[in-house]
Amino acid sequence: MPPDKKDVAGESHTWGLCDFPLAMVYVPLQVWRGLYDPVTGHDRGTIFRELDKPLEVFGGRGGFCRG
């Protein structure tokens, strides 16, 4: 329902949020230290050593073939 329209009971359905942005994000700056070389980074899926984490699968679901 458009924000300036009222329903049959005469109630407006606006939340007073028209002047706020749709979304906001916080993205910390990645510090470029401990980098892999390009070939290793490609193979590992990241050039940042501190982001190179093992894939953990819990409960026997996902991440592997069941057949």
C-alpha atoms as one frame of an Amber mdcrd trajectory, in Angstrom:
protein
   0.000   0.000   0.000   1.486   3.400  -0.892   2.604   5.296   2.226   0.097
   8.146   1.728  -2.954   5.852   1.444  -5.228   4.772   4.266  -7.011   1.457
   4.610 -10.807   1.057   4.982 -10.548   1.759   8.720  -8.837   5.065   7.961
  -5.505   3.972   9.418  -2.272   4.974   7.791   0.305   2.224   7.315   3.529
   4.182   7.536   6.248   3.604  10.072   7.843   7.034   9.849  10.928   5.616
   8.170  10.666   7.454   4.852  13.712   9.627   5.531  15.984   6.741   6.533
  18.222   4.877   4.055  17.166   1.413   2.931  20.217  -0.234   4.483  23.587
   0.526   5.992  26.630  -1.725   6.191  29.802  -1.797   8.211  32.754  -3.216
   6.332  36.056  -3.107   8.186  39.125  -2.354   6.117  41.130  -5.514   5.384
  44.773  -5.126   6.371  47.025  -6.455   3.620  49.489  -8.589   5.595  50.504
 -12.243   5.467  49.490 -12.630   1.817  49.745 -15.800  -0.232  51.413 -15.649
  -3.612  48.914 -15.490  -6.530  49.039 -19.226  -7.368  48.589 -20.354  -3.747
  45.878 -17.735  -3.224  43.997 -19.029  -6.253  44.275 -22.629  -5.035  43.188
 -21.734  -1.473  40.406 -19.347  -2.530  41.882 -16.359  -0.673  45.110 -14.398
  -0.669  44.783 -13.578   3.045  46.331 -16.212   5.347  44.136 -15.126   8.267
  40.979 -15.823   6.223  42.144 -19.286   5.151  39.947 -21.433   7.384  39.095
 -25.125   7.003  35.620 -26.128   5.858  33.827 -27.606   8.846  30.851 -29.874
   8.289  28.615 -30.659  11.254  26.024 -33.398  11.580  27.112 -35.289   8.474
  25.368 -32.878   6.116  26.694 -31.053   3.112  30.191 -30.707   1.795  30.551
 -34.263   0.589  29.035 -36.839  -1.748  26.695 -39.332  -0.097  26.648 -41.778
  -2.943
